[in-house]
Amino acid sequence: MASRGPSLPRITDVAALAGVSTSTASKALNDTGQLREETRERVRRAAEQLGFTPDSRGRALSSGRSFTVGLITTDSSGRFSIPIMLGAEDALSAGEMGLLLCDTRDDPLREQHYLRSLVSRRVDGIIVTGRRTEPRAPIDVPIPVVYAFSPSTDPSDTSVIADDHGGAASTVRHLLSLGRRRIAHISGPVSHHSAQTRAAATVEAAAGALVGEPMHGEWSERWGRHAVDVLLRTSPDVDAISCGSDQIARGVCDRLRELGRSVPDDIAVTGYDNWSVMALASRPPLTTVDLELEELGRRTANLLLDAIAGSPHRGLMELPTRLVTRESTLGT
Amino acid sequence: MASRGPSLPRITDVAALAGVSTSTASKALNDTGQLREETRERVRRAAEQLGFTPDSRGRALSSGRSFTVGLITTDSSGRFSIPIMLGAEDALSAGEMGLLLCDTRDDPLREQHYLRSLVSRRVDGIIVTGRRTEPRAPIDVPIPVVYAFSPSTDPSDTSVIADDHGGAASTVRHLLSLGRRRIAHISGPVSHHSAQTRAAATVEAAAGALVGEPMHGEWSERWGRHAVDVLLRTSPDVDAISCGSDQIARGVCDRLRELGRSVPDDIAVTGYDNWSVMALASRPPLTTVDLELEELGRRTANLLLDAIAGSPHRGLMELPTRLVTRESTLGT
């Protein structure tokens, strides 16, 4: 071990310094056995002096647990999975549980490799997350699993997702409460589950106040700018635009400004995601929906801890989103 | 274990199905001992049929290694540490090493807690990273450590950083090669190491072509827009602006367009970071510097693996950056 730099102090070093046997030192540090308090204290001081740290792997082996959880993600760019991961890590670390990161890069072979490795490490459970809200095929492992953001197609699995329907409806109700009565919807690809859900919720909540059909395109600022041109040709009297993402909403605001339309005086605009780099940099800053992904990660971790403790909660859990109001609807 | 769902098949189950003793099954699966090939094959088939996965923790304990590395990050938002982490994870997983994520949220007490936990788990080494390029105080653990992006203040530690000086110089050389001779520099806070380094490199590389002093402000689009107004009052004949970040450069491009100045025909603009959501969404898309952070993560992991294997490389290693050219300097 010398090659690894200064070696870790061992229990035998602690025992030698305290002048006791190894088994006495072990009992003193584990608060077991019958020892005089003075002896226990001497061993504790020796351990402290040497910087001795007990080997938690022994505890893990004897308890049948590794105090480790695996996180499988397909989201290399991390826009959605990073806050989920940080929330999960926060909740797990409070219980001395470690989080092993496994980035599959959307490669099924890589996912299989990670699952074998995690099972072989005897992790106590696995969190599965991804970048899309489409349900995904469940993983086949004999340990507890919770799906976050990308739910499992199996309804008896435990999945935690954001309430996209409620989130989109909340922006429309906000626009209606401000007196807007000609609301258009511009969103991402119609093939995306999240774009479909948000569009359906918008249509339902806007009812008679909806202008035209939901407009689907890319998740990009460019599409937001282009969609404004199309929209104003057919519906020049629109007074609000609810967008499927902050990127689209930012493009919408930029184009409206270029065309001399004031946001929100002429047209109120809402985004979706509360992605600060878009929502705050937008001119004006965006009223938007926060998916509360870090909280989603915490809830996921706590559900997994319950399952590990033998009390699984099965089914799909939808967490509430939060409407964040800013100048794009309220003005200055 | 019943409470944890279906329990993992054990070596005893494999032995029973194959009709051999547990020790024979173990020898067969570990390719040790003297067994007939037929017996070995029967055990392998039984293991496969049951989905038996060997417990890697035994190997870890007997080898004195945990095949696990801890990653300490202070970068909750993850802009810089996420690609480093993914690169490290990629390099480590190839060697069956797991990466334990520890997000300290810039809290020194939390960092201490994580360090104790990682040492107690007997991780084989630790990667320390952060959001700033300022050198940071080293951590005190008796196992190999490599610092990534945020180097250690101790020059005998192993640190891997991006060559910010070379990166900034490469944008100026590019502008000079395009015939630009009146180059201004707009960057982030003068208190930030990265802003200082990039400004110094720009001043040196631009020499007589530099217009005025480097301008320092926020890392924001808003500052980029404001700085353009200030700059054009004092130096209306500037023909290039090198920026300390893509966010600043995007704001610069927006303001120039609003003022009727063409990018790059009138004024060429360069960014820094190659942050796609800024660099590609900018109008026009930005020529910028890619810090190659994922590669930096891979190199960090490989240096750590060398140190774990007993061959540490000490000192500061600067990795080359990559100039990415786009319309903001080249035009369409």
Interface residues (C-beta under 8 A of the other chain):
Chain A: M1 S3 R4 G5 P6 S7 L8 G51 T53 P54 D55 S56 R57 A60 L61 G64 S66 T68 L71 S76 G78 I82 M85 L86 E89 D90 S93 E96 G98 L99 L100 L101 C102 D103 H113 Y114 R116 S117 V119 S120 R121 R122 P142 I143 P144 S220 E221 R222 Q247 V277 M278 A281 A307 I308 A309 G310 P312
Chain B: M1 S3 R4 G5 P6 S7 L8 G51 T53 P54 D55 S56 R57 A60 L61 G64 S66 T68 L71 S76 G78 I82 M85 L86 E89 D90 S93 E96 G98 L99 L100 L101 C102 D103 H113 Y114 R116 S117 V119 S120 R121 R122 P142 I143 P144 S220 E221 R222 Q247 V277 M278 A281 A307 I308 A309 G310 S311 P312
